[in-house]
Amino acid sequence: MRTDRRRGPTGNRRAGRAGAALLAGAAVLMSLTAPAPPGTEPVAAAAPAPTSVNYAVAVDQSTSLEAGDIEAEKAAATRIAVGNVSASSHITVFGFAAADNDTQRVVDPACPRTRLDAAGRESVGACVDKLRQRKENEGTGTDFPNAILQGVHELASGTDPSVPRVLFLLTDGILDVSTSESYGDESHREKEGKRRLELALKSAAAKNVQIWPLGFGPRPDQAQLDRMAAGGYQKGCVDLPSARPTAHKVSGAKDVGSALERIFAAAHCQRRDPGPSKRPPAVLPITISPLATVGSIVVDKGDPEVTVTYIDPRGEKVPTTGKFNGSAFELAGGGSTVEALKIIDPVPGVWKVDVKAPEGHRSLPVAVSVLWQGELRGSITMDPSAPKAGERTTVTMRLLTRNGYEIKDPADYAGLKVASTFTGDGFAPVPLRLTDDGKGADSARSDGSFSGTVTVPKSANGALNVRATLTASGLSADTRGEGGHVSAGPSPVTTGLGAVRGSGQPGDTVTAHLKVSNTTDAPHTLRLALADAPDGLLSLSPAEIVVKPGASATHELKVRIGQASAFDRPLHRDDPTGVGATLTVQDTTDGDRVLERTPVSVQVTRACTFLECYRWVLVGAGALLVIGVLLALAWLRQRRARRDPQGLMLHLIAEDGTVLGVHKAGHGQKQWYAFDIAEAHSNPRIERRTHGLYAVQRSPEGGAVLRRRGGARTRLTATGRADLTDQLSLALGPDTTGPSTQTPEYSTAGPDDDYL
């Protein structure tokens, strides 16, 4: 039945502004899943990942929604369009309500089928803005059957059936055809509406159209939304629960962004990692997984005046368009409230989003998230690869990244699933379960290595084959196979090699030891190689070993780390980059029998710089230098103190030995206290003069030194004296300015060559 909700003008304006703010800036949402890597093949567990998607977006315009919810729906439609990263995807947007009579229409076209290249993404926002809430005389109910049929028609007409078809239904989930004459008599319209809805959903399922409802309004009909999600096409990009159509609801315009990102991630097998939210200015970190092959950093700015700078894990500012350091960039929504940077082949690690805003535009928080998609790569081993009938063999499927680096974050393993089979000559397929739970044959939990054991049937009489497929939401699947052969008896050549692990810097080698025993009377040639290692990162020597007849020996193997330039990410001193591979040993003399398949794990750090390598030496030298300087300064201070004339008692002596006066010296200048003899012929006395004829300073050996301007220096001892004029001399002694009954005896000092 019809629901007529009304609000006051103030509430509508507030909700409308919230929706309009979202509409003004569109965030990037990803619909691209990377194509399967070369050499893999699709299996039942995971369909081939699409490179494009066809969308239809149906926007509910009925009066059962409020004005603010209409604006939020329009913002969601724009987000879907503007953020698409596949230029071969298409989108159609239309509004819908109900038609009360034959003069009205259910559907309001907004955006015809538009290719989502750069120009198409920018044009969608304008046509979406044409949508509005219906007026009372325009048909105000909610006709789901015709809206779904319109979406199916737009998606299935003239499109490639191999391209996924997705209908986003933005509504409150309330079916209302109570005033629609085309549904028959009024008393039967509700029942007829439900019947036609079931038929429309069956049509969607038959035409491979997924339906992803997003519920708006204060009380969305969750049960109705769930029924519509379950009624369309159910097979997603992978056979995982997370990829099946699911209904979501939002509590208001502010929740549209995160809710729509979650829907997109689920609908197209993407990963969504939310980041922090802060008011500008701020630097927001967001991590991109090493599994990612394409991603979008979504920045919900809230205010179009906010500016954003993107910095990669190397610390370099990246462009918003074009190529840089092996990645390709494209910005969408730069002038709106939400923008996103699409990155192809992103550098894995922690990115930094630097947001700034002018004064008056810093009140709203800025949120960051990343949507990404990637590919899985694995390596598979069977140990032993040539088991006997009735013997157990261990199978391991190990996760690798697109560039061969090992994964450190356990979150990247979330949702991984392995489907495996064991087949061979002489027996029916045998169930094989590979797990990463740290139990049984699996050595460690959640490390990306899935292991299990299987017993070779006693009827096995020839070739063996194990196949396993890694799959996860957001990641294209990878299928690997390993062949073997039932052993008729002991191998003529046996080998022993444990797991190869080590660490080093570019150019270093990791050493392993291979034990080999040849029980035959003929030489055997063994071929050694590294599988699953990206070019240039690791190399192995020797590549071949010849084992002499009857010989048992241990051979040294060297795994050399490539140069730093071979790595597509910066190496760190304290955070090693893990590189993985598989070392294989085959006996070419015995039909290329596989003797060893051993995992290789090397932790690589960059070489230290001069400062890093000799830091402690430099610190020690610096400390010694500081100590030396301090000691030198102390010595200089002591030396200065020993020569400081302060306190010297200068006695002016007459020719007959009478003390005419005593003068106490001060600090002087540069440890010399300068003075002159005033009134030398009438009332002689010592007076301080800056540029006096005489100067004294202490002697480190004791006493003092007298310096005459332009003349020699004379040593003064405690009992000696030095001539100043023909009738006056200078001596050191105690203060005798008071009454005295004795006159000190002074001897005359001559020039001292040590002070010249």
C-alpha positions, 0 to 999 in steps of 0.5 A: 500500500502507498506510504505518504511520508512528509517532513517540514521544509527545514528537515528536507533542506538539511537532508537535501544538502547532505545528499547534494554534497555527496553528489557534487563529488563522486568517489571512484568505485572499481568494477575491473577485475584483472584478467587471469594470468597467462598459463592458467585456466578457468575451473569450476571454483572460479570463473574467469575474471571480467575486465569490464561490467555493464551496469544499470542503475534504477533510482526510486523517485516515489513519494515513499522516499524523502527528498534527502533520500532522493539526493542520496540515491542520485549521489550513489548513482554518480559514484557508480559511474564516475569511479569505474576504472574499466574504459570498456564498461557501460552504464545506464541510469533511469528513475522510476516510480509508478504510472497511475494511468496510461498518460503517465510512465513508470520509467524516467530515462536519465543517462542512456547507455554510456561508455565509461571512458574518461569523458563518459565518467565526467558526463554522467553526473550531469544527466543523473542530476536531472532525476527528481522526486515525482509530484502528486500528479505524475505517478508516485507509487513504486513499481518494482516489476517494470523497473527491473524489466527495464534494467534487464532490457538495458543490460541484455539488449545488444550487449556481450553475454560474457560481460557481467550484468549488474542492476543496482536498485536504489530504493526503500524496498516498498512495493506500491502499485495500489493506484496503478490501473495497469495492475487491474482492479484495485482489490487485486493490485497488491497480489498482481504486483507480487506476481509480476515481481516474481516474473521480473526476477525470473527474467533477470535470472534467465538473462544473467542479471544480478540485482544488488538493492541498496535501501534508503529511507528511515525504514527500508523494507529489508525483507523485500530487498532481500527477496529481490537480491535472491531472485536475480542471477546468483553466480558471481565472479567467484563461487564464494558467498561474498560474491553473491548478490546481497541487499544493503541499507543505509541510515542516511546520506552520510553512509552512502559512500562506505555502503556503496563501496562495500557493495561494489567490492562484493559485487565485483570480487574486489577488496575494500580496506578502510583507512582513517578519517581526520580534519585537514590538514592531515596525512592519512595512511592507507595500505595497498596489498602486494596482491593488488594489480589495480586499485583506487584510493578513494578520498571522501573530502566532504568539501570540494576546496580540499586539495589532495596529494598522493605519496607512494611508499617510496616517499615520492609524490605521484602524478594524478595522470600518466605513468610514473615508476612503473605505475599508471595513474588517472584521477576522477572527481578532482573538483568535487567532494569525493575523488579517487586516484586509479592506479594500475600496478600500484607500488605495494605498501603504505601510501600517504594521502596529504590533505589540505584546505584553506581557512573556513573549509576545515570543519569536515573530516576527510576519509580515505579507503582503497578498493583494489583487485589483484591476481593470485599466483601459486606454486605447487609441489608433490613430495615425493613426486614419484611415490610408490603405489600405496605410499603417501605423498604431501601436496603443497600449494604456496601463494606468491604475488604477481612480482614474486615477493612474499606476503607478510600481512596475514590479512592478505590471506583472508578468504583464500580457498583452494580446490584440488584434485588428485588423478592418475593412471589406474585409479579414479580421482582421489579426494584431496584437501589442502588447508592452511590451518597449521595442522597435519602436513601444514607447517604454519597457520595462515602463511599462504601455504596450503598442504595436505597428504594423499595416499596413492591407490594400490592400483596406480600404475603410471602417471600421477597428476595433482591440480589445485586452484587458489581463489578469493574474492577480489583476486583472479584465480590461479590453477597449477598442476604437478605431474609425477609417476608411480615409482616401480622401485627405488630411484637409482639416484637419491637426493637430500635438500632441506628448505632453502632459507637465507638473507642478504643484500643485492648481489649476495648469495645464499648457500645450500647443500645438496646430498646426492647418491648414485647407486648405478654403474652409469653417470647421471646428469641432474638439471637444477632450476628455480621455478616461480622466481621473477626474472632478475631477482634470484638465480641459481648455480650450478645449473647442472651436476654430473653424478659419477657411477656409485658416487655419494657426494655433497654439492654446494648450491648458490642462490644469488640475489639480483641487483637492486635495480631488478626490484620494482619496490625500494629495499629497506635496511630494517624491513626485509623484502621476502622473495620466494621460488621453488628449487627443482632437481631433475634426473635427465638421465632417468626420463626427467624424473623429479628428485626435489622440489624445495621452497626457497625463501630469501629475505633481502635488505638494501646495502647500508650507506656509508653513514649506516655502515660506519655509524658506530665508528663515526659516533665513537670518533665523534665522541673521542673528538668531543672529549679531545676538544673538551680536554683541550679547552680545559687545558687552555682554560687551565693555561690561561688561569696559570698565566692570569696576572690577577692578584699579582702584587707589584712592588715598585722598588727605589735604587736603595731598595725602598718599597715606594708602593705596591700595586695589585694587578688585575686580569689584563688583556690576553693574560697581560696586565699593562702599566706605566710609571707615573711621576717617575722623578717626583712621586713614582707609582704604578698605574694601569695603562691599556697601552703601557710601557710595561706588562706582566703575567704569571709564569706557569713555573711560578713568579711572573714575567715582565714584558717591556714594549719592544724589549725583552721579557724578564723572569721575576721570581718571588725574591728577584727584581727587574729594572724598570728605569735607572733608579726604579725596579719591579719586584713581587712580594707581599702587600707592604702598603701598611707600616713595616719594620723590615724591608725585603731583600731583592736580587736583580734579575736579568733577561731570561732567554726562555721569555724572549 
